[in-house]
């Protein structure tokens, strides 16, 4: 059960804002200092916020709840990171724009079945390898858009839709009701990518490499990946994390080291994500509480407002609690209880358009920033560890998300959520 919401003073929102600003700016202007000290800053800001909750607001239960969510998050991300890193896929041909589009579309489909974290960790390395010598920040950004975020829109195999599933939304509801919006967003994004990649390919002077056979090492880890997915969906908290940790440990020690070497496996991306999200989970507590307390004052009277409200907050906060907050607000308009399974089922049956607006916004807008969804920052860290250009925090949002992703999602909203 979630801890009781505590009314935070507005000034307590400052640590979260400071963290976002430093993540965006410091790697650009003070890169060496940032790489040496970002762990201390994340820990300090999280400790400041949690300490105030613990001692001044008597919100120990709220801090403990957030700590439990953080541990669960790291175990889930880390388990998929290890198991996917134990599978080496070699794609025989160098990527053409059409091959890239096919790969990204297939990756987005796969992510709906194995989750965006699992698909991102499994497919990122072969995608970067296909584009070796000409991989750019654009390739990383579109991979995050399509595989890391849009791929989570149809099945509740991961956050945020998993939260709706355990609250009573039928398992196949999103697949049956949201596929036209998902297909529209994915299709338009891939058309844009095809044009941009064709232009980039025409300017590239990278020589074609001789074709080799497709091969896959560490095949048995697909079974481990499936086990992680089943544990994630069907096993309750507490036991879930223990079992996922066990699967990851077994996978790591039974996989030959040469597979990890072929993937250029490194713990550094996971460590970086763990520290940054420590700061995010810690400083985000008052922000989420503030949003939930004041959600009824957002004047959410239409599907379009739910779509944009859920989406924009999902882009700058963790999209899972944002989804749950707006779903709770939508149910409350009809005097329904989020914690009562029949009420949620009734809402899904009677307010399909509104539920679709919330569900799609929480998943699609997660790609607006690096912190909007868990795979985003990890994809960037892995790309950088392989010396592939990856956009910084500001560059990702300003050069890619705002001019490309937002207009596509606005088109989806205009077509499907006018009222």
Secondary structure, DSSP 8 states (H G I E B T S, - for coil): ---------GGGGHHHHHHHHHHHHHHHHSHHHHHHHHHHHHHHHHHHHHHHHHHTS--HHHHHHHHHHHHHHHHHHHHHHHHHHT-EEE-SS---HHHHHHHHHHHHHHHHHH-HHHHHHHHHHHHHHHTTTT--HHHHHHHIIIIIIGGGSSS-SSTTHHHHHHHT--TTHHHHHSHHHHHHHHHHHHHHHHHHHHHHHHH-----------EEE-TTHHHHHHHHHHHHHHS-TTHHHHHHHHHHHHHHHHS-HHHHHHTT--SHHHHHHHHHHHHHHHHHHHHHHHHHHHGGGG---SHHHHHHHHHHHHHHS-HHHHHHHHHHHHHHHTT--TT-HHHHHHHHHH-HHHHHHHHHHHHHGGGSSTTSSHHHHHHHHHHHHTT-----HHHIIIIIIIIIIHHHHHHHHHHH---
